[in-house]
Amino acid sequence: MKKNMQELLSKNEEKISKNSDSILNITEEEIASTIKELGTKKTERIIVDEIKEKLNTEYIGKEIYCFQEVDSTNTVSKFLAEFGTDEGTVIIAETQTKGKGSRGKKWESPVGGIWLSIVLRPDISPSKASLITLAAGVGVANVLRDLGVDARIKWPNDVLINNKKVSGILTEANAKFSTVDYVIVGIGIDSNLNIDTLPSKIQPGTTSLKEELKEDIDESQIIANFLVEFEKIYNKFKKEEFDDILYDWRKMSQTIGSYVEIQQPLGKKLKGYAVGINRKGALILEKDNGNLIKVISGECIIKEDK
């Protein structure tokens, strides 16, 4: 991870001041400090001051660092979290060169999208960290619905409009023994994205807010609205008010009631009707033979028929 951060600084060597003779010789603490400094520089499309003007939160987004380009906002967030960055710190990038999706897949992150990560420090057991993904999904869907679109949530980490993906969530937890040191929740929203710029194989299943609403999207407003909404939901999570979060998730679910295929590691596939999720966020699947099973993870594909 240090190498990635050195590369980030190297690309911006002329924009930052360094106390060391070579960027390769500075310590990780110095790198973290310099990255924060770099993250306060003005970027071209997403203006942090505009976000903060619209932001009404207690701690989510009190620190915001925005970059023109990073490999992954989750990677930057994890590096900064290791050096005591406060809970609620937000990392934003206008583009990502190595954006990450679920199961290690590449997440296409060109200009025209919202790519951000939030540093969280919940006092929870590692087994509950996956519920943060569901909470973030509820937050994204609520914000998009306020725009007038019928946003739906697909288990475990996607938000859809008209059965096309408009947002994805990647949650990564750093656990030590029975406690969680920090959690990084990464959010990608296709806001003003031109679908034609994406690889042809994913274009049919992808949409953007601009495509759905037929107008340019105020990304600063969307980011501010999401951070406000997420703080409300995350506060419920910290109080262990899971039933409220799961109620909203089920209400907006595209998965429950659908016939699905779950692709798991080593080529394993599970098929059946998604009949619900439990309080730990596992999908309850009714297989073709009528048996009920719990599915903890995997890529969910909604099928039109068997």
Helices and strands as residue ranges (DSSP letters): H 2-11, G 13-15, G 23-25, H 28-38, H 48-53, E 64-70, H 73-81, E 90-96, G 102-104, E 114-120, G 126-128, H 131-145, E 151-154, E 158-161, E 164-176, E 179-189, G 195-197, G 203-205, H 209-213, H 219-238, H 242-251, E 259-263, G 265-267, E 269-277, E 283-287, E 292-295, E 299-303
